[in-house]
Amino acid sequence: MSAHTLTTARRTAPAPFRALRGFLALDAVVSGGNGLAYLAFPGPLGELLGVGRSTLLELGAVLAVFGLAVGLLATRPQPPGLAVRAVIDVNLVWAVLSVVAMELWFEPTTAGYVWIPLQAATVALFAGLQFTALRRLPG
């Protein structure tokens, strides 16, 4: 996904879709960037957060693919509602499972106890913004 693709799609999108596409693009950048960081630095980040290296590699792969998919969706002038709803649902499940995993499976450090709920709240915020923008679309 190039800057040119996003710029061109932004100019050709009907006005009601611009906010939704912007929230999807932001989600793609944050999720994809987080995934790439987990893939590139699983050892140091795992130690910092108190999450296993292999777990971060797996999460990184999932986030990188998710970020790419959401980014491609954001380039569509009128993203399909069903696909957007799937992104919202995945974001909500991710947010809940992050906190559950922190309490049940991970042994977070102090940084992990800050980072995990913070990223869960960010993902939940993306879901809320995307849901609100989707509801405001015509039809």
Secondary structure, DSSP 8 states (H G I E B T S, - for coil): --HHHHHHHHHHS-HHHHHHHHHHHHHHHHHHHHHHHHHH-HHHHHHHHT--HHHHHHHHHHHHHHHHHHHHHHTSSS--HHHHHHHHHHHHHHHHHHHHHHHHT----HHHHHHHHHHHHHHHHHHHHHHHHHHTS--
